[in-house]
Amino acid sequence: MHSAEILAQFPNGGAITVPFEVKRGSSDFLDLVKICQHFAKEGYKTIILPKVHYKDPLYKKYFSELNETKYAGKCPDLKIGDYFYEYESFVFPFNNRKINNMLNRGIIQSNRLILNNNCGATDNYIKRIARHKMYSGGQIDELWIIKDSVLERLI
């Protein structure tokens, strides 16, 4: 069995686990650690998930729970407690279309999304775009934003 590193453990049982297959040099790795830290401090077991092809044997190890769902074959970024989450960020310079694009990419991977909002878009703007996606048939069970290392739930 492949191993993983426990990055942090908290007295309440929360933990951050990083499998050795995760590329620690990826552009969003530090953001993923900050997100996990938020939830682990609240007592959740968190895992930063590797990017693996759905035909790779490792896919079954990390993502077998997605089989028989509309997310089968997808590779969300995180598992927090019992749920998979997708983190989306953007490349500068920012424009308002990028929020729409992040939501479009995210809802393909998971119904629980975390968006990088270091661009200064208002919460109301992000909620409005997300509600439009939901009205159009996109499923969003949770929507979080991270801005300046602070995580906040919008939906």
N, C-alpha and C positions, 0 to 999 in steps of 0.2 A: 504494500500500500504506500502511496506517495505521502510525504509528510508536509507539514505546514508549520509556520512560525506563529507563535502567539505574540503579537506586538504589545498587547496590553491586557491586563486583567484587573477587574475592579471588585471591591469587597461585596458588592451586591450581586455578583455572578456575571456581570457583563464582561465581554471579552472581544478583542479584535484579532481575528485569525487571517493570516495571509498564506495561502498555499504556495509552495515553491514554484509552481508553474506561472504565477502572476509576474508580469514584467514590471519590475519596480521603477524602471526608468520611463514608464509611459507618462505622457503629458498630464494625465489626470490622477496619477497615483496619490499624490499628496492631498488632493481634494477628497479622494475616496477615504483616505485615512482620517481626515478631519470629520467627515460625515459619520464614519463608523465610531469615532470617539464620542460624538454627541449621543448616539444611541447606546453604546456600551456603558457610558456613565449612567444611563437610565436603567441598566440591568439587562440589556439585550445582548445575546450572542450574535456577533456580526462576522461576516466573511467577505473579503474582497475576492471576487471570482475571476478566474483566468479567462482569456479569450481563447476558445477552442472551437474547431469546426464540429458540426453536429455529427459527422461520421467518425470523429476521433473517439477512441475508447474512453478518454477522460471526460467527454461530454456526459456520458451516462453517470459517471461518478458525481459530477457537480450539478447536473441539470435534469436528472431523470424525473423529478417531480413535475417538470413542464410537459412531459409526454402526455398525450390525450388532452392538452389544452391548446388554445389558439397560439400559445407562445412556444410550442414544440419547435425545436431547431434553433431557437433564439438563445442569446447569450447575455443576459442582464449583468450589470456590473457588480451588484452586491446582493447578499442575503442578510436580512436583518430579522432576527427571530425566525418565524416561519415563512416570511415573504421575500420575494425577489424585487429588487429596485433597479431602475435604470437611471444613471447620471448622465446629463447632457450639458455640455458647455459650448462655447462659441469661439471663433477666431476673431480677434480685433481687426478692423474697426467694427463696432457694433452698429446695427440698425434694427428697427422694430421687426423686420421680417425674420430676423434670427430667432426670436422667441417662438414664432410660428414654426420655423424649421426644427428647433429643438423639440417642441412638442410632437411634431410629425414623426421625427426619428424615434423619440422616446416611447410613444404609445405602440409602436411596432414590437418593442422589446418587453414591455411590462405595463401593468395598469397602475404601478406605483412609481412616480417620477420625482427626481430631484434635479432642479435646474440651477445652473450657475447664473446668478444675477449680479455679477460684479460690473454690470453695464449700466445700472441705474434705472432700468425700466421700473415703473411703479407696480406695486402689488396689484392694484386694480386692473392695470393693463394686462398683466399676466393672467389674472383670474378671468378676465373677459375673453381672452383668446382661448383659454382652457375650457371655459363653459361653452364656447362656440364649437370646439372640437367634440365635447360631450353631446351637445345637441345634435351634431352631425353623425353621431354613432360611435365616436371614440370613447373608450372606457378609461376613465381616470378615477381610481379609488382614493389615491392620495397624491397630492402635489406639494412638494416642498421646494423652497429656494434656499440657496446658500449664498451669502453675501458677506464678504470680509470675515470668513470663517464662522459666521453665525447662521444656524439653520432655523428656518421658520416654516411652519406648515400653513399653506394657503387653502387647500381643499382636503 
